[in-house]
Amino acid sequence: MSEMQEEVVVNPTMTEKDKAAKTNALIAYGLMLVGLLTGFLTIIGIIWAMVKKGDAQGTIFADHYSNIITTFWWFFGLSILGVLLIAFFVGYFLLFAVWIWFIFRMVKGLAKLTSNKGYNG
């Protein structure tokens, strides 16, 4: 194996708890991303993540729930700030930047989740 190639280790023996945590995180990520278009599904996605976070404790996917929840609250807070700053025109730039940042965090999480990795791992 060359030095440039990275060995990918996939845990073939995921427990039922791991599988459930992965599925629930996948649902939350999906709802959050689709919610960018509707708004309503983002609320359902964050509630789903908050409710299922406890079930994921002790799995490799637990930090995905923290990512979803933290990203949502930062997105929410910065979006409110952006709306307030629209009067000064800079709010449009802030809203656009926050929207892109949100998509980046959700897609990064999905990529790691589908690779059976923790968000910070």
C-alpha positions in Angstrom: 0.0 0.0 0.0 1.5 3.4 -0.9 2.0 6.2 1.6 -0.7 8.2 -0.2 -3.4 5.6 0.3 -5.3 5.7 3.5 -6.6 2.5 5.1 -10.3 2.7 5.7 -11.5 0.8 8.7 -15.2 0.0 8.9 -16.6 -1.6 12.0 -18.5 -4.6 10.6 -19.9 -5.5 14.0 -22.0 -2.5 14.8 -24.4 -3.1 17.6 -28.2 -2.5 17.3 -27.7 0.7 19.4 -25.0 1.9 17.0 -27.3 1.2 14.0 -30.2 3.0 15.6 -28.0 6.0 16.5 -26.8 6.2 13.0 -30.3 5.9 11.5 -31.7 8.6 13.8 -28.7 10.9 13.1 -29.3 10.4 9.4 -33.0 11.3 9.8 -32.0 14.4 11.7 -29.5 15.5 9.1 -32.0 14.9 6.3 -34.7 16.9 8.1 -32.3 19.8 8.8 -31.1 20.0 5.2 -34.6 19.8 3.7 -35.8 22.2 6.3 -33.6 24.9 4.7 -36.3 25.1 2.1 -39.4 24.8 4.3 -38.3 25.9 7.8 -40.8 23.6 9.4 -38.7 20.5 8.9 -35.7 22.1 10.5 -37.7 22.4 13.7 -38.7 18.8 13.5 -35.1 17.8 12.8 -33.7 19.6 15.8 -36.5 18.2 18.1 -35.7 14.7 16.7 -32.0 15.2 17.4 -32.6 16.4 21.0 -35.0 13.6 21.8 -32.7 10.9 20.3 -29.4 12.3 21.7 -29.7 10.3 24.9 -30.3 7.0 23.0 -27.0 7.6 21.2 -24.8 8.0 24.3 -21.9 5.5 24.3 -21.9 5.1 20.5 -19.5 6.4 17.9 -22.3 8.6 16.6 -23.1 10.5 19.8 -21.1 13.6 18.7 -23.2 13.9 15.5 -26.2 14.9 17.8 -24.1 17.5 19.5 -23.1 18.8 16.0 -26.7 19.0 14.9 -27.9 20.8 18.0 -25.0 23.2 18.2 -25.2 24.1 14.5 -28.9 24.7 14.8 -28.6 27.1 17.7 -25.7 29.0 16.2 -27.7 29.2 12.9 -30.8 30.4 14.7 -29.0 33.0 16.7 -26.9 34.4 13.8 -30.0 34.4 11.5 -31.8 36.6 14.0 -28.8 38.9 14.1 -28.7 38.9 10.3 -32.4 39.8 10.1 -31.8 42.7 12.5 -28.8 43.9 10.4 -30.7 43.9 7.1 -31.5 47.5 7.7 -27.7 48.2 7.4 -27.4 45.9 4.4 -24.7 43.8 6.1 -27.4 41.5 7.3 -27.8 40.0 3.8 -24.1 39.0 3.8 -24.4 37.5 7.2 -27.5 35.5 6.3 -25.8 34.2 3.2 -22.7 33.2 5.1 -24.6 31.5 7.9 -26.7 29.6 5.3 -23.5 28.3 3.6 -21.9 27.5 6.9 -25.0 25.5 7.9 -25.0 23.5 4.7 -21.3 22.8 5.1 -21.7 21.5 8.7 -24.7 19.3 7.7 -23.0 17.8 4.6 -19.8 17.2 6.5 -21.7 15.4 9.2 -23.6 13.3 6.6 -20.3 12.4 5.0 -18.7 11.2 8.2 -21.9 9.5 9.3 -22.2 7.5 6.2 -18.5 6.5 6.6 -19.3 5.2 10.1 -17.2 7.8 11.8 -17.9 10.2 14.6 -18.3 13.9 13.7 -15.0 14.9 15.5 -13.2 11.6 14.8 
